[in-house]
Amino acid sequence: MWVAKNDMRSCPLIGLALAWMLAPAAALAQAVTDAELQKRANAILTLMGFAVTPDVTTGSLSLTDQTAGNPYFRQTSLSGGGTLPGRRLYLEGTLAYGRYDPDFATNDDSPASRVAVKWDSLLGTGGVGWDFPLAAHLVLRPIFNLSLGRIESEVAVTAAPPATRSLPALEFLSNGRLNAYGIGGSLMLDYERHRPGNEIDVELRYSSIHLQSFDSSRAVEGQSDAQTLSLWSRYRAPTGMTALERPVRYVLEYAYTRFLGDLDGALGFTYVNSFGGGLELDSSARDVYVTRSRLMVRYKVGNNVTGWAVGLGLSF
């Protein structure tokens, strides 16, 4: 059974969040060539890299093409993690779904034939770590991470048939796949001080995971290095109200993520700050599996990006 501290950071604690974030860059049509498709394959693996570790700043987001007013990248993730009670073993997991709508042209002539493409991705990441106590309430936690993902492509060509040189690329676009695996690790400093009057949690984490395609359509092979440096903090204290025979707590949260490696600037920003607030209901006095439930509202801001999110968190 999970202890109360176990939770996820991407949409806290086995939670789910919705965020709307705007990026200034527009998705322009590109010629359907193997070279251009290779660039897009690397790009989609880079986008998948935003979901390989639990993170409240990018757990769920939608990027909008401001020239068309339509989302061209959307991602939602579900994550959880924690140290097993009475042990030093730490486990975490993230499952993320993404939808990317790149725009291609079938030739270089004018007018170009447009190709409407929809790429669906599913990525799962697991982590196993071990807690090494450094001081009271402070542990050092190395984590081994393993990821497995898949991208499937669907396309509708509404213009004249493309040139022969683009047929291998179109075979992938029409009904292709890109499978990817990731291997890497994280190093975390975790401070937890829980008292009747208040609870403080702070985590400093560096993560690096290499994503590589395998057993994929012959037109695409991709790779990406996803690296992040993040700070996450949370403060909880009683509001003075009670429910279910336990205090109702207010929750304050701050998180910062700096994107490194191939993630640096990939979506038009290099860092994101997240400011959150909410309420927590304690159900530990009842014979139920869920011990705490939290409803959080977060405001997110970074260079060239702003947004907000609503998250539900559960502790077990």
Secondary structure by P-SEA (a helix, b strand, c coil): ccccccccccccccbbbbbbbbbccccccccccaaaaaaaaaaaaaaaccccccccccccccccccccccccbbbbbcccccccccccbbbbbbbbbbbbbbbbbccccccbbbbbbbbbbbbbbbbbbbbbbccccbbbbbbbbbbbbbbbbbbbbccccccccaaaaaaaaabbbbbbccccbbbbbbbbbbcccbbbbbbbbbbbbbbbbccccccccbbbbbbbcbbbbbbbbbcccccccbbbbbbbbbbbbbbcccccccccccbbbbbbcbbbbbcccccccccbbbbbbbbbbcccccccbbbbbbcc
